[in-house]
Amino acid sequence: MVALQTWLRLGRIAHGPLFRRVSGQGKKVGADRLHDQEVARPVKRAARAAGVRGDLTEGERHRLFAGHSLRAGLASSAEVNERYVQKQLGDASAEMTRKYQRRRDRFRVNLTKASGL
């Protein structure tokens, strides 16, 4: 929360997008939201630096790790009802949300036990 409050204060952000372009050697925060490639570049650099999936070629890793990876990671790791994931991601259908869910364990919550049976 402290980091978020600091970002809002220093960026003079009262409303609108939270994640914005920073320019002027980190001294000016723009009014527009970040574009997908502005998120993808640091994700790709971090994956490369961390040696994530070192078994892949550079081209394969470049294609697989991007801002999309963050979206899929959120959809896959969220331990909440799928409709909440769908709403958070802004997906129009549950089918689209399921495309982002890579390895979600659908049986983590035993529905029989949860219903009291």
Secondary structure in CASP SS format (residue, H / E / C, confidence):
PFRMAT SS
TARGET T0000
AUTHOR 0000-0000-0000
METHOD secondary structure of the structure
MODEL  1
M C 1.00
V H 1.00
A H 1.00
L H 1.00
Q H 1.00
T H 1.00
W H 1.00
L H 1.00
R H 1.00
L H 1.00
G C 1.00
R C 1.00
I C 1.00
A C 1.00
H C 1.00
G C 1.00
P C 1.00
L C 1.00
F C 1.00
R E 1.00
R E 1.00
V E 1.00
S E 1.00
G C 1.00
Q C 1.00
G C 1.00
K C 1.00
K E 1.00
V E 1.00
G E 1.00
A E 1.00
D E 1.00
R E 1.00
L C 1.00
H C 1.00
D H 1.00
Q H 1.00
E H 1.00
V H 1.00
A H 1.00
R H 1.00
P H 1.00
V H 1.00
K H 1.00
R H 1.00
A H 1.00
A H 1.00
R H 1.00
A H 1.00
A H 1.00
G C 1.00
V C 1.00
R C 1.00
G C 1.00
D C 1.00
L C 1.00
T C 1.00
E H 1.00
G H 1.00
E H 1.00
R H 1.00
H H 1.00
R H 1.00
L H 1.00
F C 1.00
A C 1.00
G H 1.00
H H 1.00
S H 1.00
L H 1.00
R H 1.00
A H 1.00
G H 1.00
L H 1.00
A H 1.00
S H 1.00
S H 1.00
A C 1.00
E C 1.00
V C 1.00
N C 1.00
E H 1.00
R H 1.00
Y H 1.00
V H 1.00
Q H 1.00
K H 1.00
Q H 1.00
L H 1.00
G C 1.00
D C 1.00
A C 1.00
S C 1.00
A H 1.00
E H 1.00
M H 1.00
T H 1.00
R H 1.00
K H 1.00
Y H 1.00
Q C 1.00
R C 1.00
R C 1.00
R C 1.00
D C 1.00
R C 1.00
F C 1.00
R C 1.00
V C 1.00
N C 1.00
L H 1.00
T H 1.00
K H 1.00
A H 1.00
S C 1.00
G C 1.00
L C 1.00
END
